Amino acid sequence: KAGVTQTPRYLIKTRGQQVTLSCSPISGHRSVSWYQQTPGQGLQFLFEYFSETQRNKGNFPGRFSGRQFSNSRSEMNVSTLELGDSALYLCASGGGNEQFFGPGTRLTVL
Amino acid sequence: EDQVTQSPEALRLQEGESSSLNCSYTVSGLRGLFWYRQDPGKGPEFLFTLYSAGEEKEKERLKATLTKKESFLHITAPKPEDSATYLCAVRSNDYKLSFGAGTTVTVRA
């Protein structure tokens, strides 16, 4: 079974720009969660989608948004990028209680 | 608010020197406690799920245990390839997953 895939793997943007990250979950999984990981804050929950509906949301500003498509693929968008948005963005796919992570997208904001 | 605290922050072991990592938690209704391993620059790799106090899970040199307030990850006779950051997470009744800051384990040959 193929694992969770995330594209792109690396991204460099400048302040003020926007970015869209993509995640394809494990086949059959209907839940997709997004996390931000930084050295100082660790893994922080952004949001979770289940069957195209946002089921949970973390404590991030409205610049961070996401959506899930009917094939369970998900996208995350960050608008008006700030330097502090530089991080590893991880997507996790769930078919039950466990979550399985993708390799992440490394976003650098200059 | 759910809280997960891991200790120690870092652990340096000699190959073969067994040790334990601690994860203490407060959560509104535990739907599962999870252990992950993360290598630098990669996504976390799922290791174990524990659901109720007294439960134990084993995989190779790793063994996870659970009480009502904490979980331990025991590493028996570690090898250099066990070097990684080990993350603990809890899922609460609202399905949110909260992670600890992790314990970075370094095993020297």
Contacts between the chains, C-beta under 8 A, distances in Angstrom:
chain1	res1	chain2	res2	distance
A	4	B	43	7.6
A	33	B	97	6.9
A	35	B	99	7.9
A	42	B	99	6.2
A	42	B	100	7.5
A	42	B	101	4.6
A	42	B	102	6.7
A	43	B	44	7.7
A	43	B	87	6.9
A	43	B	89	7.9
A	43	B	99	4.1
A	44	B	99	7.9
A	45	B	96	6.2
A	45	B	97	6.3
A	45	B	98	7.1
A	45	B	99	7.9
A	48	B	95	7.0
A	48	B	96	7.7
A	55	B	95	6.4
A	56	B	94	6.6
A	56	B	95	5.9
A	56	B	96	5.3
A	58	B	96	7.8
A	88	B	41	7.9
A	90	B	43	5.4
A	90	B	44	7.4
A	92	B	43	8.0
A	97	B	31	6.5
A	97	B	32	4.9
A	97	B	49	6.3
A	97	B	91	6.6
A	98	B	32	7.8
A	98	B	34	6.9
A	98	B	46	5.8
A	98	B	49	5.6
A	99	B	34	7.6
A	99	B	46	7.3
A	99	B	97	6.4
A	100	B	46	5.7
A	101	B	36	7.6
A	101	B	43	3.6
A	101	B	44	4.8
A	101	B	45	7.4
A	101	B	46	7.6
A	102	B	43	5.3
A	103	B	42	5.9
A	103	B	43	5.0
A	104	B	41	8.0
A	104	B	42	7.3
A	104	B	43	5.1
A	106	B	41	7.7
